[in-house]
Amino acid sequence: MEITWLGHSCFKIKGKKVTIITDPYDDSIGYTLGNPKADIVTVSHSHRGHSFVAGVSGSSRVLRGPGEYEVFGVMVTGIKTYHDASKGEDRGKNTVYLIEMEDMRLCHLGDLGHALTAERASELSEIDVLMIPVGGVSTIDSAEAAELVRLLQPKVVIPMHFHTETLGFELEPADKFLKEMGVKADLVAEPRLSISKSSLAEETQVVVLNYRFIV
């Protein structure tokens, strides 16, 4: 499996038979999506930075909101959460997606804006790859993200939804999250992550990905 960060909360997850795009955005946020192809698209919430499904090509099955889905042999569970700490009163709802494919469990937290309850955390056990917002302002911040990582204990953590020179509005940089995780701020960002069940380490690893423009 190959995971590429397309900017903000958008990833291209390419398996042997199925490709997934998470939270596609329109170009107004600063990044360029580049019309990637996908079989499945997940949308965490209706916002221009997370729900621009028209920017994805191919015969895509679009998943929006909580529920259990089986698409092209991939199991996807959408879990109801909120975009804020006030049960959605400020920014609305958010969907966390648990993706099971190629013998691995991946979790995309979308724009999660609060700590998880014990019930919600129990639904996200044994995660292999966790994609987590760390930029604060409109989601959990670096300290909250680090605490959530310690709670869920995934094998691999990929930060997302943080400030870069390309993004058109302010969020906190990923460096704060790396510091909270005890990782050196000069950690070299990778162009992509190639991963399989057999390649996973026992302890949690933080992987920072470079923004990639893919046509």
Steps between C-alpha positions, in 0.01 A plus 500: 500500500619850417382814682560845349405831661324730254482789746282600797298188599511338159685174445525259212497146638595264220458129558555210263148526358331804656594868531344728762504880518419661837353849546559653154518880496447780250795715397383803700680372812839535331591144404439352155316169498579411139200279416628170645323173418331292767258212551383629839479855639440571869361836619529586868276808482355749253765769469687625195824364640363150553212420265592599143414163344478658153878530516543121496476304176402139439188304589520594866268382775461797734457428871347774714419458865467222756424144395653173393601466138653220295631631169717300260598266782601785732321536834442861607334607824392861542485606865307805618709767673502880508699787351519671841488431872137615525335199330485680167342825620790708366619319185268205449558128468806307387539142384799287594567219252642161589626330185582130489691387194789268420503363856554846650286747694534865402324787675439849360377736772376778270456830684461349844454780750482326836638222717350157432271333750601156628228348279630672186860416584409132541367499143842610379714229654795331329554777244793451267504846337345810660453823302447771759441880492759687706464868402244616754279808435212294353607151618686342790839660552845345527474413871154348460617307195799358687275395787268325256794317344602375844143383558457317167860376467505462120801349325548799268385862546478745209425863598267702278301824501789725609661821376723498193618778269248375244191511720295815461405548868658466841540178695772389738805337337572129532815576703292548815353153464842347438626663820203364695582155362867531590604498134769730364356798312750442219350160420537452125165499322441210262342527153276201575460209738520146369370264764378147560392305805836325518694829493332651807718564804396409853520858633316802363683678218430856385525552124484848347411511131578769244213660311479344156316639198376204294331518162 
